[in-house]
Amino acid sequence: MPFQHVLEFSGLSDIGQVRTHNEDAIEICTESGFVVLADGMGGYNAGEVASTITTDVISKALKSRLRSHWAQVFPTSAHTVKRWMSDAIQSANDTVIEAAQLNSEYAGMGTTVVVAHFHQDLLLVAHVGDSRAYRYRADYLSQITHDHSVLQAQIDAGLISEEHAQFSPIKNLITRAVGVQHEMEIDILEHPAKEGDIYLLCSDGLTDMLNHDEIHAIMTEYSSNLEECCQALVGNANANGGRDNISVVLCRVVALRQRSFIDHIFAS
């Protein structure tokens, strides 16, 4: 049965305390209920180019699909929407590679990306790299993405503990990125959403400066105001050094209501 969402969004991207320009990019589409966050990498301004291309291509592709006539009239399966998300990220990957081939200054550029879309009573999350998604529910914060990084692989293999990992010199070495090669693996997961949930998408500029407990404490203190929460997360990351660009997007599920198929048709 179709669901009606009432969602509240807020986002903030900051250059940090060390970098000379911002290579992060975010896109929030309130109408279609999705967000995109990318963290670019590369020499010159190439990282900024890669992240901007990626957010633009993915946003345009998803808007086109989600706002199409058939998607508006007939309920679409989660499987289909996940395929649209995967196709959009793959299209961004091809576009970044093509741009790098056409401009030598962009050679070697790439970007992480995390995309979240509210579909029916689910949150669909697709990601490549180490930009993350978290869920804050009933005063409990949980990470719902799994980093594609060398350090995470070491943690999974039991070679290093979570406690020691935050001090590792290789924490920013990623194993997957958009724009690096044509064959790219994308993780796409689905999570049941509930009223009152707050979802956080962020670049590693936040998680390198704030640990899990610090993020949790800030979200608990500012959970009633998403804009202030974004500012507090970024402000505290900067206060702890701000060694990278810092980007955060927050979304609260204000209401999640079932409606009949007839209501869905007339609402469309």
C-alpha positions in Angstrom: 0.0 0.0 0.0 1.4 3.5 -0.8 2.7 5.7 1.9 2.6 9.4 2.4 5.8 11.0 3.9 6.2 14.2 5.7 9.9 14.9 5.7 12.1 17.7 7.2 15.5 18.3 5.7 18.5 20.4 6.5 22.1 20.4 5.1 25.4 22.3 5.5 28.7 22.1 3.7 31.8 23.8 5.1 35.3 24.3 3.8 36.9 23.4 7.2 40.0 24.9 8.8 42.7 23.7 6.5 41.6 23.2 2.9 41.6 26.1 0.4 38.4 25.0 -1.4 35.4 22.8 -0.8 35.5 19.5 -2.7 32.2 18.2 -1.1 28.8 18.6 -2.8 25.3 18.0 -1.5 21.9 18.0 -3.2 18.6 17.9 -1.3 15.4 17.2 -3.3 12.5 17.7 -0.9 9.8 17.1 -3.5 11.1 13.6 -4.5 12.4 12.7 -1.0 16.0 12.0 -1.7 19.5 13.5 -0.8 22.9 13.1 -2.4 26.2 13.7 -0.8 29.6 13.4 -2.5 33.2 14.0 -1.2 35.6 14.6 -4.1 39.3 13.8 -4.5 42.0 14.8 -7.0 44.6 17.5 -7.8 43.8 21.2 -8.6 40.0 21.5 -8.3 39.4 18.1 -9.8 37.8 16.8 -6.6 35.3 19.6 -6.7 34.5 18.8 -10.3 34.0 15.1 -9.6 31.7 15.7 -6.7 29.7 18.3 -8.5 29.3 16.2 -11.6 28.2 13.2 -9.5 25.6 15.1 -7.5 24.2 16.7 -10.6 24.0 13.6 -12.7 22.4 11.5 -9.9 19.9 14.2 -9.0 18.8 14.8 -12.6 18.4 11.0 -13.2 16.4 10.4 -10.1 14.2 13.4 -10.6 13.4 12.2 -14.1 12.5 8.7 -12.9 10.6 9.6 -9.7 8.6 12.4 -11.3 7.7 10.4 -14.4 4.0 10.0 -15.1 3.9 6.2 -14.4 5.9 6.6 -11.2 3.4 9.2 -10.0 0.3 7.1 -10.8 1.3 3.5 -10.1 3.2 2.3 -7.0 6.8 1.4 -7.9 8.6 -1.5 -6.2 11.7 -0.9 -4.0 13.6 -3.2 -6.4 12.9 -0.9 -9.3 13.8 2.2 -7.4 17.1 0.6 -6.2 17.9 -0.1 -9.8 17.2 3.5 -10.7 19.6 4.6 -8.0 22.3 2.1 -9.2 21.9 3.3 -12.8 22.1 6.9 -11.7 25.4 6.3 -9.8 26.8 4.3 -12.7 25.9 7.1 -15.1 27.7 9.6 -12.8 30.7 7.3 -12.8 30.9 7.2 -16.6 30.5 11.0 -16.8 33.3 11.6 -14.3 35.6 9.2 -16.2 34.7 10.9 -19.5 35.4 14.4 -18.1 38.8 13.2 -16.9 39.7 11.8 -20.3 38.8 15.1 -22.0 40.8 17.3 -19.6 44.3 16.4 -18.4 44.0 18.5 -15.3 41.2 16.2 -14.1 43.1 13.0 -14.5 42.8 10.8 -11.5 39.8 12.6 -10.0 37.1 10.7 -8.2 34.5 11.0 -5.4 32.7 9.1 -2.8 28.9 9.2 -2.8 26.0 8.3 -0.6 22.4 8.6 -1.8 19.3 8.2 0.4 15.7 8.0 -0.8 12.5 7.5 1.1 10.3 5.0 -0.7 7.1 3.8 0.9 8.0 2.8 4.4 11.7 2.2 3.6 14.8 4.3 3.4 16.9 3.1 0.4 20.6 3.9 0.7 23.2 3.5 -2.0 26.9 4.3 -1.5 30.4 4.1 -2.8 33.4 5.0 -0.6 33.5 6.1 3.0 30.9 8.8 3.1 28.3 7.5 5.6 24.7 7.3 6.6 23.5 7.1 10.2 20.1 6.5 11.8 19.1 8.3 15.1 16.1 6.5 16.6 14.8 6.6 20.2 18.1 8.2 21.4 20.2 5.5 19.7 22.6 6.3 16.9 23.6 3.5 14.5 25.8 3.6 11.4 23.8 2.0 8.5 26.5 2.1 5.8 29.8 0.1 5.8 32.9 2.0 4.7 34.7 0.9 1.5 38.1 1.6 2.9 41.4 -0.2 3.7 41.0 0.5 7.4 37.4 -1.0 7.4 38.8 -4.1 5.7 41.4 -4.3 8.5 38.7 -3.9 11.1 36.6 -6.6 9.5 39.6 -9.0 9.4 40.2 -8.4 13.1 43.6 -6.8 12.4 42.8 -3.6 14.3 40.2 -2.6 16.9 37.5 0.1 16.4 39.2 2.0 19.3 42.6 2.1 17.6 41.2 2.6 14.2 40.4 6.3 14.8 44.2 7.0 15.1 45.2 5.0 12.0 47.3 6.9 9.4 45.5 5.1 6.6 41.9 5.9 7.6 41.3 7.9 4.4 42.5 5.2 1.9 39.3 4.1 0.1 38.8 0.9 -1.9 35.9 2.1 -4.0 35.2 5.5 -5.6 33.1 7.0 -8.4 35.2 8.0 -11.5 38.1 5.6 -10.9 37.2 2.7 -13.2 34.2 1.6 -15.3 33.6 -1.5 -13.3 32.3 -0.3 -10.0 30.5 -2.1 -7.2 27.6 -0.2 -5.5 26.1 -1.1 -2.1 22.3 -0.6 -2.0 20.5 -1.3 1.2 17.0 -0.8 2.6 16.0 0.0 6.1 12.5 0.2 7.6 11.7 3.9 8.4 9.7 5.0 11.4 8.1 8.3 12.4 10.6 10.3 14.5 13.7 8.8 12.8 16.5 11.3 12.0 18.9 10.2 9.3 22.4 11.7 8.9 24.5 11.7 5.8 28.0 13.0 6.1 31.5 13.2 4.6 34.5 11.9 6.4 35.4 15.5 7.3 32.8 15.0 10.1 33.6 11.5 11.2 37.4 12.0 11.2 36.9 14.9 13.7 34.1 13.5 15.8 33.7 10.0 17.1 30.5 8.1 17.3 29.7 9.1 20.9 30.4 12.8 20.1 28.0 12.7 17.1 25.4 11.0 19.2 25.7 13.6 22.0 25.2 16.5 19.5 22.2 14.9 17.8 20.6 14.2 21.2 21.1 17.8 22.3 19.9 19.4 19.0 17.5 16.8 17.7 14.5 19.2 18.0 16.1 21.6 15.4 17.8 20.1 12.4 19.3 23.4 11.2 20.9 24.0 14.6 22.0 20.3 14.7 23.8 20.7 11.3 25.6 23.8 12.6 26.6 22.1 15.8 28.0 19.1 14.0 30.0 21.2 11.6 31.1 23.7 14.4 32.3 20.9 16.6 34.2 19.2 13.8 35.9 22.6 13.1 36.7 23.1 16.7 38.4 19.7 16.8 40.7 20.7 13.9 38.5 20.8 10.7 41.3 19.1 8.7 38.9 18.4 5.8 35.8 19.8 4.2 32.7 18.9 6.4 29.3 18.2 4.9 26.2 17.0 6.7 22.6 16.4 5.7 19.8 15.6 8.2 16.3 14.3 7.5 13.6 13.7 10.0 10.6 11.5 9.3 7.8 13.7 10.7 5.0 11.5 9.6 4.6 8.2 7.7 1.0 7.3 6.9 -0.5 4.6 4.8 -3.1 5.7 2.2 -5.3 3.7 -0.2 -4.4 3.2 -3.8 -7.3 5.4 -4.8 -6.0 8.2 -2.6 -2.6 7.8 -4.2 -4.0 8.2 -7.7 -6.0 11.3 -6.9 -3.0 12.8 -5.0 -0.8 12.3 -8.1 
